[in-house]
Amino acid sequence: MTKRHMLKNVLTLSSASLLVRAMGFIYRVILVRAAGAEVIGVFQMTSPLLKLSSSVVSLGLPVALSKTVAEALARRDTTKMNKSFKVSLVFVLCNSLVATAVLLASAGFLSERALSDNRTKLAIMTMPLALVFICMSGVFRGYFHGCRNATPPAVAQVMEQSVRIAVAAALASRIARAPAESAAAVIMLALGIGEMAGFATLAVLKFASGRRRAEYPPADAKSRAPAPSGIDLVSELLAISLPLTAVGFASSVSHTLDAMIIPRRLLASGCDTAEAALLFGRLSGMAMPVLFLPGLVIFPVSTMLLPEVAASAANSNPSVLRAKLRQVLLATSGLTVATSLVIPLAAGPVSSILYGTDEAASLIAWYAPAVPLLYIGYVLSSALNGLGKARLVLVSTIAGCLLDFSVLYHLVAMPSINIYGVIIGDTIGFGLTALINWIGLSVHLKKPSTRLK
């Protein structure tokens, strides 16, 4: 892949992310103004459960598929490319159907015991629609990213968000009049319909790309590898994906525990149930989206960086890899530090413009120091995953999550600190994760005899 091609892909994903994020803010504004922070808080309590379920169902296969497809494409092995995609899709579909049955059967237990709020039950029962299409869409995106084709995932993102906004706007009046339990379920339904539209878009574009096989001419018969069996491909993909799954699982478990523990610790600080949901809604539904604004640029860069690292590893070209990483890290540091400096000044206007209230301004401002730590750690994780160092990423992720949880558990229960203890814990946890990743990558790249794998 040429540098121009990579830049085009990054710009495509960045542009789509910018548009989708802007649309996402519109979506948030519609929900906050129609339902209020309390309903958003009830819905946000179920979001970590959706992420956890998606992590378990997908088992990291989209990322593994991206790496496998990129390597197969370099060898012009179209048979392995297509077969890897098919077995991944079937595997994820079967997993998602099992997860659907589990969610429906355990909705009451999860809402009352795990999330400690029975108002989340209907949202959990509506969750499978979103879960199935999120996981299946991930397989399609992994395939396209491995092919270095960023356009279909970008188009699907825009379609998914457009449909979600349209559904939320159409149901806004019902959300406003409905009780919190029903309103949260309607929001989950809108999410599922949007994901269905994104999946349909990816499927159509995949079918269209399949008719242009000349884009990937097959290798010569002598250099073509034997066609792998389905079982062999599953084993190969899982060998790559399971360490990545452990990372995603640790992160999802952390978010799920946050949704379970933070409201309880707020209760311990003296808040009642409604106030705890309100504060949690302001944090997760209003302040955190601002924290992820720099991801408009950094997430696409990281997405395209991983297959590039894998390609450099396959070619045993560490000098090229070091140059790419240096450029990406400098750009990430510059962007995130600048954002961190601007956030405290812009927190009030941003909260008022987006949500019609300045209630989230102080929470947004407190997140400023976390921005560089979060994104530098994220880019370093992508590089390490591309190098096959998922175990190190797992260690850094778990260490950061444990420190984060320990800090917030003690601080949130203090009446003088309250919800701000979550932000303090997040910031410290991001810092530890980034530090471990930085040390690990530096040690690996400084080895004179490094052989990228």
N, C-alpha and C positions, 0 to 999 in steps of 0.2 A: 504494500500500500504506500502511495506517495504521501508526502507531507501535506500536499494540497488536498488530497482525498480525505485524509484524516481531519484536517481543518474544516472541510466542508461538512463532514459528519458531526463534528463537535458543534459547529454553528447551527446545523439543522436541529440537533437535540436541544441546544441552548435556546434557540428561537421558540421551539415548541414548548419547552419548559417555561419560558418567560410568559408565553401566551396562556398556557395551562395554569400557571401560578396566578396570573392576573384574573383568569376566569375563576380560579379557586377562591380568591378573595371575594369576588362577587358572590360566589356560592355561600361563603361563610357569612357575608353581610346579610344575604337573604335569610339564612337560617337564624342568625342572632336576632335580627329585627322581628322575624316572624315568631320565633319560639322562645327567645330569651336564653340567658346563660345557664339557667337551671336545666332546661331540656338538653342543651348542648353538653352539659356535664354528664347527664345520664347516658347520652349517646357515646360520649368519649370514654365512659367506663367500659363499653363493649369493644371499642376500637383495638386495644391491645389483645383482646381475645381473638379478634379477626386476624391480626398480624401473627399471633402465635399459631393459629390454625393453618394459615397460609404457609408458614414456615415448615410445619410438620408435613403438610400435604405435598409441598413442592420438593422438599428434601434437597434444596440447593441445585436442582437439575437445570434450571435456566442458565445459571452461570457456568455449570459444567458443560452444558450443551454449547454455549457460546465458545468456550475454549476448544472443545472437540471439533466443532464445525470450522473454526478458524484454522486449526491444524490440518483438517481434511481438505479444506479449500486450498491451502498452500500446496498440498500434494495433488490437487485436482481430483480428489477421490469423491465424486458426486454420489456414489452409492452409499458410502458411509455417512455423508452429510444427511441424505434423505432418510436413511434408516435410523440414524440417531434421533432425528426429529420425531419420527413416527413412534419409536419405542418410548421416548420421553413423554409424548403426548398421551399415549395409552396408559402409561404408568401413573401419571399425574391425575388423569381422569378417574381411574379406579380409586386412587387415594382420596380424591375429593368426594366421591360418592359415599365412601365409608365415613369420612368426617361429617358429611351431611347427616347421616343417620345418628351419629354420636351426639351432635349438637342438638338435634330435635329431641332425642331421648333424655338428654341431661339439662335442658334449658332451665327447668325449675331449680335444680341443684346449683347450677352455675350462677344463677341470678341471686339466690338467697344465701348460699354458703360462700361462694368464691368472690362475688362482687359485692355482697352485703347490701344489695338494693334490688328488691323484687320488681322494680319498675323497668329493669333491663331485660326481663324475660321475653317480651314480644320482639325486641330488637335482636336477641339471640336466635329466636325462631325464624326471623327473616334473614339472618346472616348467610345461610347456605347459598342463596342466589348469588351474592357477591363473591363468596368464597370460591365456588366452582369456576367462575369466569376469570377471577383474578389469577388463579393458578394456571389455568389453561392458556391465558394470554401471556403469562410469563414464559411459557415454552416457546411461543411464537417469537417473542421479543429476543429470547436467547439465541434462536436460530438467526434472526436478522442481524443481531449484533455480531455474531460470529462471521457472517457474510460481509461485515463492514457496510451494511446498508441501513443507515439510520432513519431513512424516510418513512418506511411503514410504521415503526414504533411511534414516531413523532406524529404522524397523521392519526393514529389510533388514540393517542393521548388526547389530542384536541377533540376528536369525536366523542370520546368517553366523557370528558368534562362538559362538553356542550349539551349532551343528552342529560347529564346529571343536573345541570343548572335549569334546563327546561322543565324537567320533572319536578324539581324543588319549587320553582316559580309557580308551576301549575297547582301544586299542592300546598302553597304557602298559607292560604286562608284556612285550610283544614288543620295544618300544623299549629297555627295560632290558637285555634279553638279546642284542639284535642288535649287531653291530659298528658302529662309528661311521658308515661309509658307508651301510649299510642303514637305520640309525636316522634319519639326516638325510633320507633319501628318504621315510621314513614320515611324518616331520614335514611335509615338502613336500606329501605326498599329503593329509594332514589339512587343510592350508591350501587346497588345490584343492577339496576336497569342501565346505568351508565357503563358499568363493567361489561355487561352483555353487548352493548353497542361497540365498545372498544374491541372486544373479541371478534365480533362479526367483521369489523374493518380489517383486522389482522388476517383473518381467514381468507377474505377476498383477495387481499394483496399477496398473500402467500400463494394462492392458486394462480394469480396472474404471473408471479415471478417463476413459478414452476413451469410455465409455458415458454420461458426464455432460457432454457438450459444452455444455450450457446454462450451465455454470459460466463459460464464456468466450463470451459472445454475439458473433457476428460483427459486423464494422463495417458501416456503411452502404455500399451498392454504390458510391456516388460516391467515398467515401474509401478504398475497398479497393484495395490495390496489385495489379497484375497478378501472376498466379501465376508464381513463378520456376521456371526449369528446374532439373533436377537438377545440371547442370554449373555453372550460375550459383551455386547454393547451395553446392556444394563449394568453388568459388573464393572465395566470400564467407567461408565458415567457415575455410578455410585461411589467408586473409589475416589473420584474427584469431588463429588458433591457432598458426601457425608461430613468431611471436616468443615466445609462451608456451611452445611446445615447446622452443625453444632454452634457455629458462631451466630447464625441467625436465631437459633433456638435460645441461646443465652440472652441475646438482646430482647427477644420477644417475651421470654420469661420475666426479664427485668421490668419491661413495660407493663406486663400483666400484674406483677406484684405491686408496682406503683399504683395501678388503678385500684387494687385491693387494699393496700396499706395506707396510702395518702389520705383518703377520706376518714379512715379510722383514726389516724394520728391527728387529723384536724379535729375530730370529735374529742380526742384526749386533750387538745389544747383549749377546749371550751366552746367550740362551735357546735351548733345543732346540725341535724341531717341536711336541712335545706341550705344552710350557709356553707357546709362542707362541699356540697355539690356545686354551689355557686362559685366558690373559690377554685375548685378543681376545673370547672368549665372555663373560667377566665384564663387559667394557666394553660391548659391543654388546647382549648379551642380558640384562644385569642392571642396569647403571648407567644406560644411555640411556633405558630405559622410564620411569625416575623423572624424567629431564630433561623428558620430554614430558607429565608430569602436568598442568601448567597448560593444555595444549592441549585438555583436556576442555571448557574454557569458550572459549578464544580461537579455536580452529579453527572452531567453529560461528559465532562472531561474524564472523570473516573471510569465511566462506562466504557469509553473507547480506549482508555489507557490499559485496562486489563487484557484485552486481546492483543494489544500492541506489545505488552510485556511478554505475553505468551509467545508471540511470534519471534521476539528478540531472543527468548530462551531457546526456542527451537533452532534458531540460527546460530546459537552460541556467540552472540554479539553484545558483550557487556558494556562496551564503550558507548554504543548507541543508546542502550538502556539508561546508562548514567546521565547522558545528556538530556534525554527526554524527561527523566524524573526531576532533574535539576530545574528545568524550565517550568514544569508543572507545579513544583513545590514553591518556587519563587512567585509565580502568578497567584497561587492559592494564598500564600502568606500576605501578599500585597493587598489582594481584594478583601480578605477577611479582617485584617487589621484596620483597614480604612472603614469597613462596615462597623467594626466594633467602636470606633471613635465617633461615628455619626449617630449610632443608635440612641445614646442618652439624650442627645439634642432633639432627635426626631420622634421620640417615643410618644409624647403627648399628641402632637398633630396626627401621627400615624393611627393611633388608637381612635381618635375622634373621627377622622375621615373614614376609616374602614368600618368601625363598629358603631358610630354615632354616640360614643361615650368615651371618657378618658379613664374608665375603671381599670383598664389593663396597662396603662402607661407605665406605672412603676414596675410592674412585672417585666415588661418589655425592656426597660432600661437596665434592670438587674441582669438580664441575659447577655449584655454586651461582652463581658470578658470571656464568655463561653464560645463565642463565634469562631475565633481563630483555632482554638483547641479542638473543637468538634470537626472542622473541615480538614485541617492538616492531618488529624488522625485518620479521617476517612480516606483521604488520598493515599496515605501510607499503607492503609489496609488493602486497598485495591492493588497497589504495587506488590505487596507481599503475597496476595492471593495469586497474582499472575506468575509469581516465582515458585508457586507451590508451597508457600510457607503459611498455609491456613492454620496450622497448629499454633504458631506464634500469634496470629491474629486472634485465635480463640483465647489464648492466655491473656492477652492484653484486654480483650473485651470483657472477660469474666472479672479480671482484676478491677477494671474501671467500674463495672456494674456493682460489684461488692462494696467498693469504697463509696460509690454514689448512694447505695441503699443504706449503708451504715450511717452516713452523715445525715441523710434526710430523715431517717427513722428517729433519730434523737432530736434533730432541730425542729421538725414540723410540730412536734408535741409541745414545744415551748410557746406560750402565748405571745411573747414579744417578737418571735421570729415567724411562726405560723407557716404559711404557704411559701415564704421566701426560702425556707430550708430546702425545698425541692430544687430551687435554682442553684443554691450553694452546692448541694450534692452533685447536681448535673455537671457543674463547672469543674469541680475537683475530679470527678470521674472521667470526664473528657480529657483532662490534662494527663492523668495517669495512663490512659489508653494511648494517647499520642506519644508520650515519652517512651513507652515500651516499644511501640512500633518503630519509632525513630532509631532507637538503639539497635533493634534487631536488623533493620534494613541497612544501617550504616556498617554494622559488623559484617553482614553478608557481602556487601558491595566492596568492602575494603580487602577482601581475601584475594591475593594475587592469582590464585588458581581457581577462581570462581567459575563454575560451569553452570549456566542457567538451566534450570529444569522446569 
